[in-house]
Amino acid sequence: MRVKQILFFILITMVLLACAGNEPTEVPPPTVVPSQTPLPTVTIIPTASTPLAILVVPADMPQSASDLYQKTVYDLAQTSGFRFQVRNTLTQQDVADPTLKVVIAFPPDPGIATLAPTAPHVQFLTVNIENITAGGNVSVLAANNQTELPAFLAGYTLAMLTTEYHIGMLYPEGDDNAVRAVNAFNNGMRYYCGLCKRLYFTAVDYPTFLSIPTTEDVKLHGGYANVLINDRDVDSLYIYPSIATADLLSYVGTQGVLLIGTSMPSTRPGGWVMTISSDSVKAIQIAWPQLIAGQGGQNVQAPLGLADVDPNILPDGKLAQVKIVLTELLAGRILMSNP
């Protein structure tokens, strides 16, 4: 009897275990990790009431320069939520637009002195337009009139590029600014190479200089360049801006020497390394915050920059070195009179 009870208990246990084994195992649902969908970037859609900026450039401006200035002002306008338009001229009807806030004008003068007083709600910035005085709602961006800095940087760069430092400079006689530029050119070379010791002895000490009398016929200036190039074996030349006519630069460009200047002729001379000139783009960017804030009457000084660089003469590595020196000069950390 006891054995039957034990067997019955075992049988019941096995049945219960078998039934329990057929029950499905509950699988927990997957954990849902919420994701945040980024909001789309808001694009400002200009309307008729959106503030307007107008760029006035001449129709005959070189296309590359026109494109550069248009892109510069367009980018500034977009960033500030302005509309942007380009004109070749400016009329009374244009400036009467109540949404017009900024006008940036290049030569020839579109009549700023007449238009500005009739549109006090507009800030005008003239770029290298002569006979315009800053005041009221007119700001003036003038060309950089520094003479020592371009000469210093030209001396530095030409010393870097020229074998045995055979470099020279032409300048006008009796011009105090030109004399300071001569000293700066010499200091630029010394800043690059110190004592600038050469392997071969020459009777000429470099850098070498030649002044041109103010009474000399401009057509004869090429002869003075020949003295430096042929008689003094100059391989690289810097010509002071006031005598650097397009004809003289073009002629020197045929003589197989390197040239650096502050303004390149429309036809690039042979051997033209680079142009050291006012950076109007940077100056416009500097002036923009004051213009859109309604602050007029500003005299904006354009910083100097590099343009028209020939990478076959001045490759990237050397160009980077020149740019570092330019930055230090602009910051006042290199004294051109005592490098």
Protein Blocks (a to p, Z undefined) as FASTA:
>chain_A
ZZmmmmmmmmmmmmmmmmmmmpccddddddddddddddddddddddfklccddddddfkl
cfklmmmmmmmmmmmmmmnopacdddfbdcfklmmpmkbmbdcdddddehlmmmmmmmmm
bccddehiahiacehjbccddddfbfklmmmmmmmmmmmmpghhiacddddehiaklmmm
mmmmmmmmmmmnonopafbdcfbdcdddddddfkbcfklmmmmmmmmmmmnopabdcddf
klmcfklmmmmmmnopacddfbdcfbdcehiabdcdddfklmmmmmmmmmmnopghiacd
dddddehiafklmgfklmmmmmmmmmmmmnopacfklZZ
